[in-house]
Amino acid sequence: MKAHKMAELALLTALALIIFVVELQLPDLIPIPGVKLGLANIITVYAVYRYKAGEVVLIVTARIILAALFASRIMALLYSAAGAAMCLTGMLLIKKIIPYKYIWLSSVVGAVLHNTGQTIAAIAVLRSLAVIPYYPVLIISGCIAGSFTGICAQLLIKRKLPHSSN
């Protein structure tokens, strides 16, 4: 990997991490575990549409590991990894059919998949279906947050690609 590309990926990782740390300082919107804005995902959605799959995986993996360390939430690493794996898989696949002007929709799908992955991880870790009642709320909040982060990423891409026909 060339130094310029590595520097770009490192900057995106740092930016996502900064956004994550700032978001940690915000009060919870609603007192339900797992519900958050997920503003760092603006960078993820942007990266999905601007970089190769392997490069996006590097950004997200580094962000998840560093975020767990910075927030002292090592157990959250498992939930984040499960959510990110489903989210990235879905978004990388859907990217092939969703054009640039509908990136926000890809983000919504990613948010729903992320919440699904986290819920599956919680069921596996807790060995209980007690988290299932939270799932509909997570899906609704994921659609709202995913729309917002997707629109933000779409605006970033539009600024980065002013001559794009998509």
C-alpha positions in Angstrom: 0.0 0.0 0.0 1.3 3.4 -0.9 2.1 5.9 1.8 -0.4 8.4 0.5 -3.3 5.8 0.6 -2.1 4.7 4.1 -2.2 8.3 5.3 -5.7 8.8 3.9 -7.0 5.6 5.7 -5.3 6.6 8.9 -6.9 10.1 8.7 -10.3 8.6 8.2 -9.8 6.2 11.1 -8.7 9.1 13.3 -11.6 11.2 12.3 -14.1 8.4 13.0 -12.5 7.8 16.3 -12.7 11.5 17.2 -16.3 11.5 16.3 -16.9 8.4 18.4 -15.2 10.0 21.4 -17.2 13.2 21.1 -20.4 11.3 20.8 -19.6 9.4 24.0 -19.8 12.8 25.7 -23.4 13.4 24.5 -26.3 12.3 26.8 -28.3 9.3 25.6 -31.2 10.2 23.5 -33.3 7.4 25.0 -32.4 5.1 27.9 -32.4 1.9 25.9 -29.2 -0.1 25.5 -27.7 0.1 22.0 -29.6 3.2 20.9 -27.2 5.9 19.7 -26.6 8.2 16.8 -23.5 6.3 15.5 -22.0 9.4 14.0 -18.7 7.7 13.3 -20.6 5.7 10.7 -20.6 8.7 8.5 -17.0 7.9 7.9 -17.8 4.2 7.3 -20.5 5.0 4.7 -18.2 7.5 3.0 -15.4 4.9 2.9 -17.6 2.2 1.5 -18.3 4.4 -1.5 -14.8 5.8 -1.9 -12.4 3.0 -1.1 -11.9 -0.7 -1.8 -13.5 -3.2 0.5 -10.3 -4.3 2.2 -9.4 -0.6 2.9 -12.8 -0.1 4.5 -12.4 -3.2 6.7 -9.0 -1.8 7.9 -10.6 1.6 8.8 -13.5 0.0 10.7 -11.4 -2.7 12.4 -9.0 -0.1 13.7 -11.8 2.2 14.8 -13.6 -0.5 16.7 -10.5 -1.7 18.5 -9.3 1.8 19.4 -12.8 2.9 20.4 -13.1 0.0 22.8 -9.8 0.8 24.3 -10.4 4.6 24.6 -13.9 4.1 26.1 -12.7 1.3 28.4 -15.4 -0.9 27.0 -13.6 -4.1 26.0 -16.8 -6.1 26.2 -18.4 -3.7 23.7 -15.7 -4.9 21.2 -17.6 -8.1 20.6 -20.9 -6.3 20.0 -19.3 -3.7 17.8 -17.4 -6.3 15.8 -20.6 -8.4 15.2 -22.6 -5.4 14.2 -19.8 -4.0 11.9 -19.3 -7.4 10.2 -23.0 -7.6 9.2 -23.2 -3.9 8.4 -20.1 -3.9 6.2 -21.0 -7.1 4.4 -24.4 -5.7 3.6 -23.3 -2.3 2.6 -20.4 -3.6 0.4 -22.9 -5.8 -1.4 -25.6 -3.2 -1.7 -23.1 -0.7 -3.0 -23.1 -2.5 -6.3 -26.8 -1.8 -6.9 -27.4 1.5 -5.1 -26.1 4.6 -7.0 -24.4 7.6 -5.3 -27.6 9.6 -5.0 -29.1 6.9 -2.8 -26.2 6.4 -0.5 -28.4 7.2 2.5 -30.5 4.1 1.8 -27.3 2.0 1.9 -26.6 3.5 5.3 -30.1 2.6 6.6 -29.6 -1.0 5.5 -26.2 -0.9 7.2 -27.7 0.4 10.4 -30.4 -2.3 10.5 -27.8 -5.0 9.8 -25.5 -3.5 12.5 -28.3 -3.6 15.1 -29.1 -7.1 14.0 -25.5 -8.3 14.4 -25.3 -6.7 17.9 -28.6 -8.3 18.9 -27.4 -11.7 17.8 -24.1 -11.2 19.7 -26.0 -10.2 22.8 -28.2 -13.3 22.6 -25.1 -15.5 22.2 -23.2 -13.8 25.1 -26.1 -13.6 27.5 -27.5 -17.0 26.3 -30.9 -15.5 26.6 -33.6 -14.1 24.4 -34.2 -11.3 26.9 -32.8 -8.7 24.4 -35.4 -9.5 21.8 -37.9 -6.9 23.1 -35.3 -4.2 22.4 -34.9 -5.2 18.7 -37.8 -3.3 17.2 -36.7 -0.1 19.0 -33.1 -0.7 17.7 -34.4 -1.1 14.2 -36.5 2.1 14.3 -33.7 4.1 15.8 -31.2 2.5 13.4 -33.4 3.6 10.4 -33.5 7.2 11.7 -29.8 7.3 12.6 -28.8 5.5 9.4 -30.7 8.0 7.4 -28.9 10.9 9.1 -25.5 9.4 8.8 -26.2 8.4 5.2 -27.2 11.8 4.2 -24.1 13.3 5.8 -21.9 10.8 4.0 -23.7 11.5 0.7 -23.0 15.2 1.2 -19.3 14.5 1.9 -19.1 12.4 -1.2 -20.8 15.0 -3.3 -18.2 17.5 -2.1 -15.4 15.1 -2.8 -16.7 14.1 -6.2 -18.1 17.3 -7.7 -17.9 16.0 -11.2 -19.5 12.6 -10.5 -22.5 11.8 -12.7 -24.0 9.7 -10.0 
